[in-house]
Amino acid sequence: MSLKNELTPLEYGIMACDTMLRRYPDVNALPPDHGYGRATFNYHQGVFLTGMSRIYNLCKDERYLNYVKAWAKAMQNEDGTIYEPGADWISLRTLDFRQPANVLFFLYDETQDPHWLELIKYLADDLYETYPKNEDGGFWHFYTTPGQMWLDGLYMAGPLLAHYAYLANKPQYLELAIKQIFIMYKNMRDEKSGLLYHGWDPTKKAIWANPESGCSSEIWARACGWFVLAVSEMLDFIPDGHPEKENIILIQKELIDAVIRNQSVEGRWYEVVDKWQEKGNWPENSGTCLFIYSICKGIRKGYIDKKYLENAKRAYNRIIETLLPAPAGEFSLGNICVGTCIEEGTYDYYISRDCTENDLHGMGAFLLMASELSGLI
């Protein structure tokens, strides 16, 4: 299957970046605002800027680098520490706070400024030394959810620990990151679909927890997407010869196989992945982009079957075909699920979540996908 579109994935990525620069010329206006009126170190902004950094790596447009730098400056206090409101989830008390470390790694690579490495060290050391962990050694997702692990959390913390372990020669940090993969895969896998449930509560006390397994009841697209994305990123920093590397690759292969089996006839993956034929379900673009990214990166790295590139192209074509109407030169991506916890964890809960246009979850995922797909076609 060929790509049916006039523009290349990279050109669409550039159009998406330029659209966001026009809409948010001031980095302090990037959503979500949460009433602070300034840039904050949260995963919404971090995911989008991580995607922009990957597009910059391909096109070297200095505007993108300068925008990322401006955000990194704006999210700091005057003393150079990370601004941390502390009143809600934008704090060290949640794994979501850690994801923007990916942006700091990019800036360190570009500038070699030790300040960025100092901030990364601060985030990684705290994870390793003091962040709460359950009896299995898994990170709590929130400080208010004792023991609970959510798939999202692997992307928020895993690449940070693995990348920093590589830079700082701290293998114990890598081992802690790897442990998260195995805990989640062991306890959160659905035997029928081969995919992973959104959450797991080892205490089985959460309202959504299955009384026997402790798992939530549904397979949410973006959560699964975060997990396979995280594994694909972490593998970059797990050295050949590591005793668990082949097992982690096997996990990724099994998950991608399951992702392919659950691809809809429409081409994209649906909000509740394994129930795409059921009433009310809908194709979700951020999760679809994350799956495409992970398939393509695995193919490029040699551990995912090349035949799956056709599945990735089919999903990508459908995303492009369903872009929202926009003025010439503008980019508008719809069918993006808003930020989503687990709440009661029911099918109706997930399919009733709002869709948004150019939400940072989806824009970041689209840019990541475009950068990786560009390397294969």
N, C-alpha and C positions, 0 to 999 in steps of 0.2 A: 504494500500500500504506500502510495506517495503522499506527500503533503499537498493539499489542494489550494494553498493560499498564496497570494501574491508576495507577501512579506515573509522573510525568514523568521524563525523563533527569536533570534537576536534582535532583529528590527522591531518585532513586536515588544520585546523587552525594553528597548530604547524608547519606544513610543509610550510605554507604561511609565517608565521613569520620568520622562519629560512631562507627562500629564500630571504626575504627582508634584513635580517641582513647580509647575504653574499653579496648582491648587494650594500648595502649602509652601510658599517661598520662605516663610519663617519656620524654622524647625520647631519652635515653641508652639506652633499651631497644629502639629501632627496629632491626630487622635490616638488614644483617648485622652481627653483633657482632665477628667475627674475633678475639675474645679481648681487645679493648681496653676493653670495659666503658663505652664512651662514644660519643656521636654522632661520626660521621666524615664528612668531606666527600667522599662517594662517590655515584656516579650512582644506586644503588638508592634511597637516601634522597632524593636530589635530584629524581628523576623523580616519586616519590610526592608530595613537597612542592610541586613545580611544579603537579601536578594539583590539590592542595588549594588552592593560591593562585588557580587559575582558578575553582574553586567559590566561594571567598571573594569574588572579584570580582563574582559574580552574586548571592550571598545576603547578603554583608556580616556574616556571623557572626563576631564578634570572637574567639571561641574558636579559630578556624582561624588567624587572623592571629597571635594570641598563641602558638600552637603553633609556627608557622614561626619566629617571633622567638626562641622558647626554643631551638629547634634551632640557629639561627644563632649564638646565644650559646654554646651548649654545644660546638659544633665548633671553637671558637677557643681558642688558647692565652691565657694571662693577659695577654700584651702585645697581643692583638687580631689576631694573625696566625692563619692557618689551621693547625689541627692536622694534621700530616702524619707518620704513623707511619714511613714511609720503608722499612719492611721488606718491603712487598709492593706490590700495584698501587695502593693508596690513597696516591698520591704524584704529584708533578708529572711523573713519568716515564711516565705513561700518559694518553691522551686521556680515559679514563673519569673522571679526577679533575676535569675541567673542567665537566661538565654542571651541577653545582649552582650555577654562576654564574647560571643562570636564576632561582634562588630569590633570589639577591642583587639582581638587577635588580628583582624584585617588591618587595623590602624597600626598595630605594632609591626606587622609585616611590611607595610608601606613606608613607615617613618623610622623604625628602630628606636623610637622614643621610649626610654625605659619606664616612663610614667604609665603607659598603657599596660605594660607587663606587671607593674606594681598593683594596679587595680585588679587585673586577672588573678594575681596571687592572692589578694584579699578575698576574692570570691571563692576561689578553689580551696584555700586553707580552711575557711569557715565551713564549707561543705564537708570536708574531710574530718575536721576536728570537733565541731560543735553542733552541726545541723542534726535534728532529731531523726533517728532511724528506728524501725520496728525490730522485732526480735530476730527477723531473718537478715537484718542489715540493710533493708530497703528504706529509701528516703520517704518520710511523710510528704504528701503533696502540699498540704497547708499546715500551718501551726494549729489550726482549728479542727483538723481531721486526723487525730492520733492514729498512727499505724497505716493509714490508707495510702495506697499507691495508685496513681493514675498514669495511663500510657503517656500522656503529654509530658510527664516529668522526665522521661528518658531523654527527650530532646533538650529540655531545659537545662539538665545537669550533666548528662553523659558526655557530649562532645567537649564541654568545658573541662571536665576532669581528664579526659583522654588526651586532649590537645596540650593542656598544661603539663601533664605527666611527661609528655614527649619533650617539651621545651625545657623543663626544669629537672629532667631525669629523676622523677619521683614515681617509680613503678607501683608503689602502694596506692597512688591515686588512680592509676589505670585499673588496678585490681578491683577497687571499689566501684568504678564505673562499670566494669564488666559484670560484676555481681548483680547490678541492677537488671541487666539484660536477662540473666538466667532466672532471677526471682520472678520477673514479670512473665516470661515465657512459660515457666513451670506452672504458675498459679492462675494465669489469666487467659489461657488458650481455650477456645471453644473447639471441641473435637469434631463437631459436625462441619463447620465452615472452614476450620483451620486458621481462623483469624483470632484476634485478641479482644476481649471485653474491655470497655473503657476504664473500669476501676476494679480494685480488689481491696477488701477490708478483712485483714486476717482475724480481727475480733468478731466479725460478722454482725456488728451492731448497727451499721449504717442502714438507713431506711431502704436503700436500694440493694443491700447485700443479700445474695442467695444464702439461705440458712446453712447449706451444706458446704458450698464452695467459697462463699464470701465475695463472689464476683457480682458486678452489675449485670444487667440482663441483655444489653444490646451492644452491637458492633458499630461504633460511631466512626464515620469515615475519617475525620481529621485526626482523631486520636490514633487510629491505626497508621495514618500517614505520618504522624510525628514519630511513631516508633520505628518504622522502616527507614525514615530519613535519618533518625539518630544513629541507627546501626550502620548505615552507609557512611556517615561522617566519622564515627568512631573507628571503623575499620582502617581508615587512613593512618591511624596512630597506634594500631596494634601491630607490633613487629612480626614479620614472618618468623616462624619457629615458636611463637608463643603457644603454650600447650592448649589454649582454648580458641585460637583463631579459627581453625577449621570447623569447630563446633558452632561458632558464631556465624560463619559463612553458611553453614548448613541451616541454621535457624532462619537466616535471611532468605535463602533459597526456598525453604518451605513456606515462608510467609508470602513471598512474591508469587509462588505457585498458587497459593490460596487467593491472593488478590486477583490474579488472572481468572481463576475459576468463578469469581464473583463479579466480574465485569458485566455491566448491563448490555443488552442488545443496542441500546441507544448510543453506547460508546463510553460514557463517563461512569464513574462510580457514584453510588447514591448515598444520601445522608446516613441511612442505616444500611450498611454495605450488603449484607447477606439477604436482605428483604426487599430488593429493588423492584420486585414485581407486586408488592403489596400496596394497598390503597393509601394514598396520601404521601408516599415516599417521593423523593425528588433528587435529581442529579446535583451533586455538590462539587463546586469547582475547586475549592482549596484542597480538599482531600484528594481529588483527582490529580491535581498538579503535583502533590507530594508523592503520590504513587508513581506518576510518570517519571519524576526526578529519580526516584530510587531504582526503578527499572533501568533507566538509561545509565545511571552511574554504575550499577552492577554489571551491565553489559560492557561498558567501557573498561571496567576493572577486571572483567573476565570471569566473574562468578555467577552471572545470570545468563540464561540461554538467550542467544541472539534473536531467536524466533519471536521473543516477546517485544521486540522493537515494533512489530506491526501492531500489537495491542496498544502500545504507547502512542503510536502515530494516530491510531483510530480515535483514541481519547482526546489527543491534542487537537485533531481536526474538528472534533465536535465542540471543544471549548471555543475555538476561533469562529466557527460557524454561528455560535450562539452569543457572541459578544453583543452587548447592548448598543443601541443606536447612539452615536456621539458625533460631534462636529468633526470635520476633516482634521486629521492629525491627532485627535484625542482618542484615548483608550478607556473603555468602560467594561469592566468585568462584573457580571452579576452572579447570582446563585452561590453566594458566599454565606455560610452559616455564621451568625454572630458568635461572640465568645460564649462558651457553653461549659457549665459545670456538669454534674451528674444529676443533682436534685433527686427526684424520685426514680430516675433512670428508666422510665417506660418508653416504649415505642412512640406513643403519642407525644411524649415530651420532646423527643429529638425531632420528629417530623414537623412539630409546631414551632420550632425555632425560627426566628426572623431571618430572611435573606437580606443582604445588603450589597451595595454597589461600591466597588473599589475599597472595600474594607481591607485593613492592613494584613489580616491573616491571609486573605486571598491574593493580594498584590505581592506580598513577599513570596508566597508559594509559587505564584506564576513566574516571578523573576528567577527563582531558583530553577524551576523547570526549564524555562527558556535558555538559561545558561548551560544546563547539562544537555538538553536536546541539541543545542547548537554544536556540541562536540561530536555528534554522531551522524549528522546529515549535512 
